[in-house]
Amino acid sequence: MTKNIAIALRPTHVRDLDTLFQFQLDKEGGYLAAFMPTDPTDKVAYITKHTKLLGDPTVNNQTIILDDVIVGSIAKFVLHGDTEITYWIDRKHWGRGIATKALQAFLNQVIERPIYGRVAFDNYGSQKVLEKCGFVKIGSDSGYANARQKEIEELIFKLG
């Protein structure tokens, strides 16, 4: 892992969505994310959904930049009254500490607590990221994972 990487977060712009959509097409990344759209290859649906989210004041969408290149995204949203986070790192950049650095920086911006993170039971990398950032596993749930075409266990993490 590269310890001294310098990432930057900035508000996501509509022009970023093309690049962020491409990350979603990665099958291995989608498998680990598990809870994907029914058709992750539907670019029109992706752009339409995320353009709408960019205008939602309850959502904080940030683009993760490394060396002037978009390498991922991170967002805060509210679901059923709970503040939750989500992030996606381009697989070419996995294992370099980018997700951890991005989440640490993002948590300095997002003041709402508690904040929750959910992760597929076998997405060990993402579980480690949450734990490194102070999240504690508080339970689990199950849901239908489109990327796997079956119901799976989802672990729930909380940062108080």
DSSP file (Angstrom, degrees, kcal/mol; ACC not computed):
  #  RESIDUE AA STRUCTURE BP1 BP2  ACC     N-H-->O    O-->H-N    N-H-->O    O-->H-N    TCO  KAPPA ALPHA  PHI   PSI    X-CA   Y-CA   Z-CA
    1    1 A M              0   0    0      0, 0.0     2,-0.7     0, 0.0    95,-0.2   0.000 360.0 360.0 360.0 135.8    0.0    0.0    0.0
    2    2 A T    >   -     0   0    0     94,-0.2     3,-0.6     1,-0.2    93,-0.0  -0.759 360.0-170.4 -83.4 116.6    1.3    3.5   -0.8
    3    3 A K  T 3  S+     0   0    0     -2,-0.7    -1,-0.2     1,-0.2    93,-0.0   0.835  76.5  50.2 -79.6 -33.5    1.1    5.5    2.4
    4    4 A N  T 3  S+     0   0    0      2,-0.1    -1,-0.2     0, 0.0     2,-0.1  -0.044  72.1 141.5-102.3  32.4    1.8    9.0    1.0
    5    5 A I    <   -     0   0    0     -3,-0.6     2,-0.7    91,-0.2    61,-0.0  -0.472  43.5-142.6 -70.4 145.9   -0.6    9.1   -1.8
    6    6 A A        +     0   0    0     -2,-0.1    61,-0.6     2,-0.0     2,-0.2  -0.892  25.2 175.2-114.9 102.1   -2.3   12.5   -2.2
    7    7 A I  E     -A   66   0A   0     -2,-0.7     2,-0.4    59,-0.1    59,-0.2  -0.653  13.5-153.9 -99.7 161.9   -5.9   12.3   -3.2
    8    8 A A  E     -A   65   0A   0     57,-2.2    57,-3.1    -2,-0.2     2,-0.4  -0.980   2.6-149.7-132.0 147.3   -8.3   15.2   -3.6
    9    9 A L  E     +A   64   0A   0     -2,-0.4    55,-0.2    55,-0.2    64,-0.0  -0.934  21.4 167.5-112.2 140.7  -12.1   15.3   -3.3
   10   10 A R  E     -A   63   0A   0     53,-1.6    53,-3.5    -2,-0.4     3,-0.1  -0.985  45.9 -80.6-145.9 155.3  -14.2   17.7   -5.2
   11   11 A P  E     -A   62   0A   0      0, 0.0    51,-0.3     0, 0.0     2,-0.2  -0.258  54.1-109.6 -54.3 138.3  -17.9   18.0   -5.9
   12   12 A T        -     0   0    0     49,-2.0     2,-0.3     2,-0.0    49,-0.1  -0.500  34.1-157.6 -71.3 137.5  -19.0   15.7   -8.6
   13   13 A H    >>  -     0   0    0     -2,-0.2     3,-1.9     1,-0.1     4,-0.6  -0.782  30.9-110.8-111.4 157.9  -20.0   17.4  -11.9
   14   14 A V  G >4 S+     0   0    0     -2,-0.3     3,-1.3     1,-0.3     4,-0.4   0.870 118.3  62.8 -54.5 -37.2  -22.2   16.1  -14.7
   15   15 A R  G 34 S+     0   0    0      1,-0.3     4,-0.4     2,-0.2     3,-0.3   0.707  97.1  58.7 -64.8 -18.2  -19.1   15.9  -16.9
   16   16 A D  G <> S+     0   0    0     -3,-1.9     4,-2.3     1,-0.2     3,-0.5   0.720  84.6  81.3 -78.1 -21.9  -17.6   13.3  -14.4
   17   17 A L  H <X S+     0   0    0     -3,-1.3     4,-2.6    -4,-0.6     5,-0.2   0.812  83.2  58.9 -62.0 -33.9  -20.5   10.9  -14.8
   18   18 A D  H  > S+     0   0    0     -4,-0.4     4,-1.5    -3,-0.3    -1,-0.2   0.943 111.6  41.4 -57.4 -48.2  -19.2    9.4  -18.1
   19   19 A T  H  > S+     0   0    0     -3,-0.5     4,-1.2    -4,-0.4    -2,-0.2   0.929 114.8  50.1 -66.2 -46.2  -16.0    8.3  -16.3
   20   20 A L  H  X S+     0   0    0     -4,-2.3     4,-1.1     1,-0.2     3,-0.2   0.860 106.9  56.2 -62.7 -35.5  -17.7    7.1  -13.2
   21   21 A F  H  X S+     0   0    0     -4,-2.6     4,-0.7    -5,-0.2     3,-0.5   0.901 100.9  58.1 -61.1 -40.7  -20.2    5.1  -15.3
   22   22 A Q  H >< S+     0   0    0     -4,-1.5     3,-0.9     1,-0.2     4,-0.3   0.859 100.5  56.7 -59.5 -35.8  -17.2    3.2  -16.9
   23   23 A F  H >< S+     0   0    0     -4,-1.2     3,-1.5     1,-0.2    -1,-0.2   0.884 100.4  58.9 -62.5 -37.1  -16.1    2.1  -13.4
   24   24 A Q  H 3< S+     0   0    0     -4,-1.1    -1,-0.2    -3,-0.5    -2,-0.2   0.708  94.0  66.3 -65.4 -20.6  -19.5    0.5  -12.8
   25   25 A L  T << S+     0   0    0     -3,-0.9     2,-0.4    -4,-0.7    -1,-0.3   0.635  72.5 108.6 -77.5 -13.6  -19.0   -1.7  -15.9
   26   26 A D    <>  -     0   0    0     -3,-1.5     4,-2.5    -4,-0.3     5,-0.2  -0.518  61.0-153.9 -67.5 118.3  -16.1   -3.6  -14.2
   27   27 A K  H  > S+     0   0    0     -2,-0.4     4,-2.4     2,-0.2    -1,-0.2   0.886  91.2  49.0 -65.6 -40.7  -17.5   -7.1  -13.5
   28   28 A E  H  > S+     0   0    0      2,-0.2     4,-2.0     1,-0.2    -1,-0.2   0.926 113.9  46.7 -66.0 -43.1  -15.2   -7.8  -10.5
   29   29 A G  H  > S+     0   0    0      1,-0.2     4,-2.5     2,-0.2    -2,-0.2   0.911 112.8  49.9 -62.7 -42.3  -16.0   -4.5   -9.0
   30   30 A G  H  X S+     0   0    0     -4,-2.5     4,-2.7     2,-0.2    -2,-0.2   0.881 107.0  54.9 -64.2 -38.6  -19.7   -4.9   -9.5
   31   31 A Y  H  < S+     0   0    0     -4,-2.4    -1,-0.2     2,-0.2    -2,-0.2   0.931 112.1  42.9 -61.1 -45.4  -19.6   -8.4   -8.0
   32   32 A L  H  < S+     0   0    0     -4,-2.0    88,-0.5     1,-0.2    -2,-0.2   0.886 114.1  49.7 -70.0 -38.0  -18.0   -7.0   -4.8
   33   33 A A  H  < S+     0   0    0     -4,-2.5     2,-3.0     1,-0.2    -2,-0.2   0.889  83.7 174.5 -64.7 -37.3  -20.4   -4.0   -4.7
   34   34 A A     <  +     0   0    0     -4,-2.7   113,-2.2    -5,-0.2     2,-1.7  -0.247  53.1  80.5  69.0 -54.3  -23.2   -6.6   -5.2
   35   35 A F        +     0   0    0     -2,-3.0    -1,-0.1   110,-0.2   110,-0.1  -0.595  66.7 147.0 -91.4  82.1  -26.1   -4.1   -4.9
   36   36 A M        -     0   0    0     -2,-1.7   110,-0.4     1,-0.2   111,-0.0  -0.541  55.1 -78.1-108.5 169.3  -26.0   -2.7   -8.4
   37   37 A P        -     0   0    0      0, 0.0    -1,-0.2     0, 0.0     4,-0.1  -0.288  48.1-106.9 -61.8 159.0  -28.7   -1.4  -10.7
   38   38 A T  S    S+     0   0    0      1,-0.3     3,-0.1     2,-0.1    -2,-0.1   0.899 117.1  25.2 -55.0 -42.7  -30.7   -4.1  -12.5
   39   39 A D    >   -     0   0    0      1,-0.1     3,-1.9     3,-0.1    -1,-0.3  -0.820  68.9-179.1-124.6  91.5  -28.9   -3.2  -15.7
   40   40 A P  T 3  S+     0   0    0      0, 0.0    -1,-0.1     0, 0.0    -2,-0.1   0.585  81.1  63.5 -68.1  -7.2  -25.5   -1.7  -14.9
   41   41 A T  T 3  S+     0   0    0      1,-0.1     2,-1.4    -3,-0.1     3,-0.1   0.460  72.4 106.0 -92.8  -1.4  -24.7   -1.3  -18.6
   42   42 A D    <>  +     0   0    0     -3,-1.9     4,-2.1     1,-0.2     5,-0.1  -0.634  45.4 178.7 -82.4  92.2  -27.7    1.2  -19.1
   43   43 A K  H  > S+     0   0    0     -2,-1.4     4,-3.0     1,-0.2     5,-0.3   0.871  76.5  55.5 -65.2 -38.9  -25.7    4.4  -19.4
   44   44 A V  H  > S+     0   0    0      1,-0.2     4,-2.5     2,-0.2    -1,-0.2   0.928 109.7  46.6 -60.7 -45.0  -28.8    6.6  -20.0
   45   45 A A  H  > S+     0   0    0      2,-0.2     4,-2.7     1,-0.2     5,-0.2   0.912 113.8  49.2 -63.0 -42.4  -30.4    5.3  -16.7
   46   46 A Y  H  X S+     0   0    0     -4,-2.1     4,-2.8     2,-0.2     5,-0.3   0.956 113.8  44.3 -61.5 -52.1  -27.1    5.9  -14.9
   47   47 A I  H  X S+     0   0    0     -4,-3.0     4,-2.3     1,-0.2     5,-0.2   0.902 115.2  49.2 -62.0 -42.0  -26.6    9.5  -16.2
   48   48 A T  H  X S+     0   0    0     -4,-2.5     4,-1.8    -5,-0.3    -1,-0.2   0.945 114.2  44.6 -62.7 -49.2  -30.3   10.3  -15.6
   49   49 A K  H  X S+     0   0    0     -4,-2.7     4,-2.1    -5,-0.2    -2,-0.2   0.942 117.6  43.1 -60.7 -49.6  -30.2    9.0  -12.0
   50   50 A H  H  X S+     0   0    0     -4,-2.8     4,-1.9     1,-0.2    -1,-0.2   0.815 109.3  56.3 -74.3 -30.1  -26.9   10.6  -11.0
   51   51 A T  H  X S+     0   0    0     -4,-2.3     4,-0.7    -5,-0.3    -1,-0.2   0.918 109.9  47.7 -62.9 -42.0  -27.7   13.9  -12.7
   52   52 A K  H >< S+     0   0    0     -4,-1.8     3,-1.1    -5,-0.2     4,-0.3   0.915 109.6  52.7 -63.1 -43.3  -30.8   14.1  -10.5
   53   53 A L  H >< S+     0   0    0     -4,-2.1     3,-1.5     1,-0.3     6,-0.2   0.836  99.2  63.5 -62.7 -33.3  -28.8   13.1   -7.4
   54   54 A L  H 3< S+     0   0    0     -4,-1.9    -1,-0.3     1,-0.3    -2,-0.2   0.773 105.2  47.3 -62.4 -24.7  -26.3   15.9   -8.1
   55   55 A G  T << S+     0   0    0     -3,-1.1    -1,-0.3    -4,-0.7    -2,-0.2   0.424  87.6 103.4 -94.4  -0.1  -29.2   18.3   -7.5
   56   56 A D    X   -     0   0    0     -3,-1.5     3,-1.8    -4,-0.3    -3,-0.0  -0.746  60.8-154.1 -88.0 117.3  -30.5   16.7   -4.3
   57   57 A P  T 3  S+     0   0    0      0, 0.0    -1,-0.1     0, 0.0    -4,-0.0   0.662  92.9  60.4 -67.3 -14.0  -29.4   18.8   -1.3
   58   58 A T  T 3  S+     0   0    0     20,-0.1     2,-0.4    -5,-0.0    -5,-0.0   0.516  96.3  74.6 -87.9  -4.4  -29.5   15.7    1.0
   59   59 A V    <   -     0   0    0     -3,-1.8     2,-0.6    -6,-0.2    18,-0.2  -0.905  61.8-163.6-111.4 135.2  -26.8   14.0   -1.2
   60   60 A N  E     - B   0  76A   0     16,-2.3    16,-1.6    -2,-0.4     2,-0.5  -0.912  13.5-174.2-117.7 101.2  -23.1   14.9   -1.1
   61   61 A N  E     - B   0  75A   0     -2,-0.6   -49,-2.0    14,-0.2     2,-0.4  -0.846   4.1-179.5 -99.2 127.0  -21.4   13.5   -4.2
   62   62 A Q  E     -AB  11  74A   0     12,-3.1    12,-2.4    -2,-0.5     2,-0.4  -0.961  20.6-139.0-126.5 145.1  -17.7   13.9   -4.4
   63   63 A T  E     -AB  10  73A   0    -53,-3.5   -53,-1.6    -2,-0.4     2,-0.5  -0.857  18.9-134.5-100.9 136.9  -15.2   12.8   -7.1
   64   64 A I  E     -AB   9  72A   0      8,-2.8     7,-2.8    -2,-0.4     8,-1.1  -0.814  23.1-166.9 -96.2 125.6  -11.9   11.3   -6.0
   65   65 A I  E     +AB   8  70A   0    -57,-3.1   -57,-2.2    -2,-0.5     2,-0.4  -0.924  12.6 179.4-116.9 135.6   -8.9   12.6   -7.9
   66   66 A L  E >  S-AB   7  69A   0      3,-2.7     3,-1.5    -2,-0.4   -59,-0.1  -0.981  78.8 -14.4-133.3 121.7   -5.4   11.2   -7.9
   67   67 A D  T 3  S-     0   0    0    -61,-0.6     3,-0.1    -2,-0.4    -1,-0.1   0.903 128.3 -55.0  52.3  45.3   -2.7   12.9  -10.0
   68   68 A D  T 3  S+     0   0    0      1,-0.2     2,-0.4   -60,-0.0    -1,-0.3   0.644 116.9 114.1  64.7  17.5   -5.4   14.9  -11.9
   69   69 A V  E <  S-B   66   0A   0     -3,-1.5    -3,-2.7     0, 0.0     2,-0.5  -0.956  72.5-118.4-119.8 137.2   -7.2   11.7  -12.8
   70   70 A I  E     +B   65   0A   0     -2,-0.4    -5,-0.2    -5,-0.2     3,-0.1  -0.615  38.9 165.6 -71.5 122.7  -10.6   10.6  -11.6
   71   71 A V  E     -     0   0A   0     -7,-2.8    19,-3.1    -2,-0.5     2,-0.3   0.417  56.9 -36.1-119.1  -2.9  -10.1    7.3   -9.7
   72   72 A G  E     -BC  64  89A   0     -8,-1.1    -8,-2.8    17,-0.3     2,-0.3  -0.995  52.3-106.9 171.4-171.7  -13.5    7.0   -7.9
   73   73 A S  E     -BC  63  88A   0     15,-2.3    15,-2.4    -2,-0.3     2,-0.3  -0.964  15.0-167.9-144.5 158.8  -16.4    8.6   -6.2
   74   74 A I  E     +BC  62  87A   0    -12,-2.4   -12,-3.1    -2,-0.3     2,-0.3  -0.987  13.5 179.1-147.9 144.2  -17.8    8.9   -2.7
   75   75 A A  E     -BC  61  86A   0     11,-2.7    11,-2.0    -2,-0.3     2,-0.4  -0.992  23.3-146.0-150.1 153.8  -21.2   10.0   -1.5
   76   76 A K  E     +BC  60  85A   0    -16,-1.6   -16,-2.3    -2,-0.3     2,-0.3  -0.963  30.8 162.3-115.1 136.8  -23.3   10.6    1.5
   77   77 A F  E     - C   0  84A   0      7,-2.4     7,-3.3    -2,-0.4     2,-0.5  -0.938  35.7-116.9-146.9 168.1  -27.1   10.1    1.2
   78   78 A V  E     + C   0  83A   0     -2,-0.3     2,-0.4     5,-0.2     5,-0.2  -0.951  28.7 178.2-114.3 127.5  -30.1    9.5    3.5
   79   79 A L  E >  S- C   0  82A   0      3,-2.8     3,-2.1    -2,-0.5    -2,-0.0  -0.983  72.9 -17.1-131.8 120.4  -32.0    6.3    3.3
   80   80 A H  T 3  S-     0   0    0     -2,-0.4    -1,-0.1     1,-0.3     3,-0.1   0.859 129.2 -52.3  53.4  38.4  -34.9    5.6    5.6
   81   81 A G  T 3  S+     0   0    0      1,-0.2     2,-0.4     0, 0.0    -1,-0.3   0.361 115.9 113.3  83.9  -5.6  -33.8    8.4    7.9
   82   82 A D  E <   -C   79   0A   0     -3,-2.1    -3,-2.8    33,-0.0     2,-0.5  -0.825  66.6-128.0-102.8 138.8  -30.2    7.1    8.2
   83   83 A T  E     +Cd  78 115A   0     31,-0.5    33,-2.7    -2,-0.4     2,-0.3  -0.729  37.8 179.2 -81.3 126.8  -27.2    8.9    6.9
   84   84 A E  E     -Cd  77 116A   0     -7,-3.3    -7,-2.4    -2,-0.5     2,-0.3  -0.887  18.7-143.7-129.1 158.1  -25.2    6.4    4.8
   85   85 A I  E     -Cd  76 117A   0     31,-2.3    33,-0.5    -2,-0.3     2,-0.3  -0.874  13.8-179.3-118.9 155.5  -22.0    6.5    2.7
   86   86 A T  E     +C   75   0A   0    -11,-2.0   -11,-2.7    -2,-0.3     2,-0.3  -0.982   3.9 177.9-146.3 150.6  -21.0    4.8   -0.5
   87   87 A Y  E     -C   74   0A   0     -2,-0.3     2,-0.3   -13,-0.2   -13,-0.2  -0.987  12.4-163.0-151.6 159.1  -17.8    4.8   -2.5
   88   88 A W  E     -C   73   0A   0    -15,-2.4   -15,-2.3    -2,-0.3     2,-0.4  -0.966   5.4-165.6-146.6 126.7  -16.4    3.2   -5.6
   89   89 A I  E     -C   72   0A   0     -2,-0.3   -17,-0.3   -17,-0.2     5,-0.1  -0.945  34.6-106.9-113.6 133.3  -12.7    3.1   -6.6
   90   90 A D    >   -     0   0    0    -19,-3.1     3,-2.9    -2,-0.4     4,-0.2  -0.375  31.4-125.7 -55.5 129.5  -11.6    2.1  -10.1
   91   91 A R  G >  S+     0   0    0      1,-0.3     3,-1.7     2,-0.2    -1,-0.2   0.767 106.4  70.4 -55.7 -28.6  -10.2   -1.4   -9.8
   92   92 A K  G 3  S+     0   0    0      1,-0.3    -1,-0.3     3,-0.0    -2,-0.1   0.710 104.3  44.4 -59.6 -17.5   -6.9   -0.3  -11.4
   93   93 A H  G X  S+     0   0    0     -3,-2.9     3,-1.0   -22,-0.2     5,-0.4   0.264  83.5 127.6-113.5  10.1   -6.3    1.6   -8.2
   94   94 A W  T <   +     0   0    0     -3,-1.7    -3,-0.0     1,-0.2    -4,-0.0  -0.300  66.2  28.9 -64.9 152.2   -7.3   -1.0   -5.6
   95   95 A G  T 3  S+     0   0    0      1,-0.1    -1,-0.2   -94,-0.0   -93,-0.1   0.559  91.0  99.4  79.4   9.4   -4.9   -1.8   -2.8
   96   96 A R  S <  S-     0   0    0     -3,-1.0   -94,-0.2   -95,-0.2   -91,-0.2   0.388  97.2-107.2-107.7   1.6   -3.2    1.6   -2.7
   97   97 A G  S  > S+     0   0    0    -96,-0.1     4,-2.5    -4,-0.1     5,-0.2   0.555  81.0 127.9  86.0   7.1   -5.1    3.0    0.3
   98   98 A I  H  > S+     0   0    0     -5,-0.4     4,-2.9     1,-0.2     5,-0.2   0.919  70.9  49.6 -65.7 -44.6   -7.2    5.4   -1.9
   99   99 A A  H  > S+     0   0    0      2,-0.2     4,-2.7     1,-0.2     5,-0.2   0.918 112.7  47.8 -61.8 -42.5  -10.5    4.4   -0.5
  100  100 A T  H  > S+     0   0    0      2,-0.2     4,-2.6     1,-0.2    -2,-0.2   0.945 114.2  45.6 -63.9 -48.0   -9.3    4.8    3.1
  101  101 A K  H  X S+     0   0    0     -4,-2.5     4,-2.3     1,-0.2    -2,-0.2   0.910 114.6  48.8 -61.4 -42.4   -7.8    8.2    2.4
  102  102 A A  H  X S+     0   0    0     -4,-2.9     4,-2.7    -5,-0.2    -2,-0.2   0.919 112.2  47.6 -65.3 -43.3  -10.9    9.3    0.5
  103  103 A L  H  X S+     0   0    0     -4,-2.7     4,-2.7    -5,-0.2    -2,-0.2   0.911 111.1  51.3 -66.1 -41.1  -13.2    8.1    3.3
  104  104 A Q  H  X S+     0   0    0     -4,-2.6     4,-0.9    -5,-0.2    -2,-0.2   0.936 113.8  44.4 -59.6 -45.9  -11.1    9.8    6.0
  105  105 A A  H  X S+     0   0    0     -4,-2.3     4,-0.7     1,-0.2     3,-0.4   0.902 113.7  50.7 -64.5 -41.2  -11.2   13.1    4.1
  106  106 A F  H >X S+     0   0    0     -4,-2.7     4,-2.2     1,-0.2     3,-1.2   0.897 104.7  56.3 -65.0 -41.0  -14.9   12.8    3.4
  107  107 A L  H 3< S+     0   0    0     -4,-2.7    -1,-0.2     1,-0.3    -2,-0.2   0.749 101.0  59.0 -66.1 -22.4  -15.7   12.1    7.0
  108  108 A N  H 3< S+     0   0    0     -4,-0.9    -1,-0.3    -3,-0.4    -2,-0.2   0.750 111.3  42.0 -73.0 -24.1  -14.0   15.4    7.9
  109  109 A Q  H << S+     0   0    0     -3,-1.2     2,-0.7    -4,-0.7    -2,-0.2   0.819 104.4  69.2 -87.5 -36.6  -16.5   17.1    5.5
  110  110 A V     <  +     0   0    0     -4,-2.2    -1,-0.1     1,-0.2   -50,-0.0  -0.761  56.5 178.6 -92.8 114.5  -19.7   15.2    6.6
  111  111 A I        +     0   0    0     -2,-0.7    -1,-0.2     2,-0.0     2,-0.1   0.645  42.5 111.9 -93.4 -15.1  -20.6   16.2   10.1
  112  112 A E        -     0   0    0      2,-0.0    -2,-0.1     0, 0.0     0, 0.0  -0.356  57.9-140.6 -62.1 134.3  -23.8   14.0   10.5
  113  113 A R  S    S+     0   0    0      1,-0.1     2,-0.2    47,-0.1    47,-0.1  -0.979  73.6  44.1-143.3 145.1  -23.4   11.2   12.9
  114  114 A P  S    S+     0   0    0      0, 0.0   -31,-0.5     0, 0.0     2,-0.4   0.566  74.5 179.3 -71.9 161.3  -24.2    8.4   13.2
  115  115 A I  E     -dE  83 159A   0     44,-2.0    44,-2.7    -2,-0.2     2,-0.3  -0.992  11.7-149.2-131.4 140.6  -23.3    7.5    9.7
  116  116 A Y  E     -dE  84 158A   0    -33,-2.7   -31,-2.3    -2,-0.4     2,-0.4  -0.788  10.1-166.5-114.8 150.6  -23.7    4.0    8.3
  117  117 A G  E     -dE  85 157A   0     40,-2.0    40,-3.2    -2,-0.3     2,-0.4  -0.995   8.2-159.9-131.2 139.9  -21.8    1.9    5.7
  118  118 A R  E     + E   0 156A   0    -33,-0.5     2,-0.3    -2,-0.4    38,-0.2  -0.948  13.6 174.3-122.1 142.3  -23.1   -1.3    4.2
  119  119 A V  E     - E   0 155A   0     36,-2.1    36,-3.2    -2,-0.4   -86,-0.1  -1.000  38.0 -96.6-149.7 143.5  -21.0   -3.9    2.5
  120  120 A A  E >   - E   0 154A   0    -88,-0.5     3,-2.2    -2,-0.3    34,-0.2  -0.301  42.4-113.6 -57.8 144.1  -21.4   -7.3    1.0
  121  121 A F  T 3  S+     0   0    0     32,-2.2    -1,-0.1     1,-0.3    33,-0.1   0.730 114.9  42.6 -54.3 -27.4  -20.4  -10.1    3.5
  122  122 A D  T 3  S+     0   0    0     31,-0.2     2,-1.4   -90,-0.1    -1,-0.3   0.223  80.8 103.8-109.1  13.5  -17.4  -11.1    1.3
  123  123 A N    <>  +     0   0    0     -3,-2.2     4,-1.9     1,-0.2     3,-0.2  -0.620  42.4 166.6 -93.0  76.0  -16.1   -7.7    0.4
  124  124 A Y  H  >  +     0   0    0     -2,-1.4     4,-2.3     1,-0.2    -1,-0.2   0.824  67.6  58.4 -65.2 -34.7  -13.2   -7.8    2.8
  125  125 A G  H  > S+     0   0    0      1,-0.2     4,-1.9    -3,-0.2    -1,-0.2   0.933 109.1  44.1 -61.2 -46.3  -11.4   -4.9    1.3
  126  126 A S  H  > S+     0   0    0      1,-0.2     4,-2.3     2,-0.2    -1,-0.2   0.862 110.0  55.9 -68.7 -35.2  -14.3   -2.5    1.9
  127  127 A Q  H  X S+     0   0    0     -4,-1.9     4,-2.3     1,-0.2    -1,-0.2   0.921 108.1  49.3 -60.7 -42.4  -14.8   -3.9    5.4
  128  128 A K  H  X S+     0   0    0     -4,-2.3     4,-2.8     2,-0.2    -2,-0.2   0.894 108.2  53.7 -63.6 -40.4  -11.2   -3.1    6.2
  129  129 A V  H  X S+     0   0    0     -4,-1.9     4,-1.3     2,-0.2    -1,-0.2   0.949 110.2  46.5 -59.2 -49.1  -11.6    0.5    4.8
  130  130 A L  H  <>S+     0   0    0     -4,-2.3     5,-2.5     1,-0.2     3,-0.4   0.924 113.5  48.5 -60.4 -44.7  -14.6    1.1    7.1
  131  131 A E  H ><5S+     0   0    0     -4,-2.3     3,-1.7     1,-0.2    -1,-0.2   0.896 107.6  54.4 -64.5 -40.5  -12.9   -0.4   10.1
  132  132 A K  H 3<5S+     0   0    0     -4,-2.8    -1,-0.2     1,-0.3    -2,-0.2   0.787 107.4  52.9 -62.2 -26.2   -9.7    1.7    9.5
  133  133 A C  T 3<5S-     0   0    0     -4,-1.3    -1,-0.3    -3,-0.4    -2,-0.2   0.286 128.4 -96.3 -95.2  10.0  -12.0    4.8    9.5
  134  134 A G  T < 5S+     0   0    0     -3,-1.7    26,-0.3     1,-0.3    -3,-0.2   0.461  74.6 143.7  95.6   1.8  -13.5    4.0   12.8
  135  135 A F      < -     0   0    0     -5,-2.5     2,-0.4    -6,-0.2    -1,-0.3  -0.476  35.3-151.6 -73.6 147.0  -16.7    2.2   11.7
  136  136 A V  E     -F  158   0A   0     22,-2.4    22,-2.2    -2,-0.1     2,-0.3  -0.968  20.4-114.5-121.3 134.9  -17.9   -0.7   13.9
  137  137 A K  E     +F  157   0A   0     -2,-0.4    20,-0.3    20,-0.2     3,-0.1  -0.537  38.6 169.7 -68.4 125.3  -19.9   -3.7   12.6
  138  138 A I  E     -     0   0A   0     18,-2.9     2,-0.3    -2,-0.3    19,-0.2   0.480  54.4 -47.5-117.1  -6.9  -23.3   -3.5   14.3
  139  139 A G  E     -F  156   0A   0     17,-1.2    17,-2.9     2,-0.0     2,-0.3  -0.994  51.7-103.4 167.5-166.7  -25.3   -6.1   12.4
  140  140 A S  E     -F  155   0A   0     -2,-0.3     2,-0.3    15,-0.3    15,-0.2  -0.956  17.8-173.4-148.6 165.8  -26.3   -7.6    9.1
  141  141 A D  E     -F  154   0A   0     13,-2.4    13,-3.4    -2,-0.3     2,-0.4  -0.865  20.1-127.8-146.3 173.9  -29.2   -7.7    6.7
  142  142 A S  E     +F  153   0A   0     -2,-0.3     2,-0.3    11,-0.3    11,-0.2  -0.979  30.3 158.4-132.3 151.4  -30.0   -9.5    3.6
  143  143 A G  E     -F  152   0A   0      9,-2.1     9,-2.7    -2,-0.4     2,-0.5  -0.982  47.1 -81.1-161.7 165.9  -31.1   -8.3    0.2
  144  144 A Y  E     -F  151   0A   0     -2,-0.3     2,-0.8     7,-0.3     7,-0.3  -0.651  38.1-154.3 -79.2 121.0  -31.2   -9.1   -3.4
  145  145 A A  E >>> -F  150   0A   0      5,-2.8     3,-1.5    -2,-0.5     4,-1.5  -0.849   4.4-163.3 -98.7 105.4  -27.9   -8.4   -5.1
  146  146 A N  T 345S+     0   0    0     -2,-0.8     3,-0.2  -110,-0.4  -111,-0.2   0.861  88.5  60.1 -56.6 -37.3  -28.4   -7.7   -8.8
  147  147 A A  T 345S+     0   0    0   -113,-2.2    -1,-0.3     1,-0.2  -112,-0.1   0.734 117.4  31.4 -65.3 -20.5  -24.8   -8.3   -9.6
  148  148 A R  T <45S-     0   0    0     -3,-1.5    -1,-0.2  -114,-0.4    -2,-0.2   0.473 100.6-130.8-113.8  -7.1  -25.0  -11.8   -8.2
  149  149 A Q  T  <5S+     0   0    0     -4,-1.5     2,-0.3    -3,-0.2    -3,-0.2   0.859  77.0  75.6  58.1  38.3  -28.6  -12.5   -9.1
  150  150 A K  E   <S- F   0 145A   0     -5,-1.2    -5,-2.8    -7,-0.1     2,-0.3  -0.978  89.1 -86.0-163.9 166.8  -29.4  -13.8   -5.6
  151  151 A E  E     + F   0 144A   0     -2,-0.3     2,-0.3    -7,-0.3    -7,-0.3  -0.644  50.2 176.2 -80.0 135.7  -30.0  -12.7   -2.1
  152  152 A I  E     - F   0 143A   0     -9,-2.7    -9,-2.1    -2,-0.3     2,-0.3  -0.887  33.9 -94.0-135.4 167.6  -26.9  -12.2    0.0
  153  153 A E  E     - F   0 142A   0     -2,-0.3   -32,-2.2   -11,-0.2     2,-0.4  -0.643  33.5-161.5 -82.1 138.3  -25.9  -11.0    3.4
  154  154 A E  E     -EF 120 141A   0    -13,-3.4   -13,-2.4    -2,-0.3     2,-0.3  -0.988  11.8-138.4-121.8 127.0  -24.9   -7.4    3.8
  155  155 A L  E     -EF 119 140A   0    -36,-3.2   -36,-2.1    -2,-0.4     2,-0.5  -0.646  12.9-144.0 -86.3 141.8  -22.9   -6.2    6.8
  156  156 A I  E     -EF 118 139A   0    -17,-2.9   -18,-2.9    -2,-0.3   -17,-1.2  -0.921  16.2-172.3-110.9 125.8  -23.9   -3.0    8.5
  157  157 A F  E     -EF 117 137A   0    -40,-3.2   -40,-2.0    -2,-0.5     2,-0.4  -0.857   3.7-160.9-115.2 151.3  -21.2   -0.7    9.9
  158  158 A K  E     -EF 116 136A   0    -22,-2.2   -22,-2.4    -2,-0.3     2,-0.5  -0.995  13.9-160.4-136.7 137.9  -21.7    2.4   12.0
  159  159 A L  E      E  115   0A   0    -44,-2.7   -44,-2.0    -2,-0.4   -24,-0.1  -0.976 360.0 360.0-115.4 115.6  -19.6    5.4   12.9
  160  160 A G              0   0    0     -2,-0.5   -47,-0.1   -26,-0.3    -1,-0.1   0.452 360.0 360.0 -70.4 360.0  -21.0    7.1   16.0
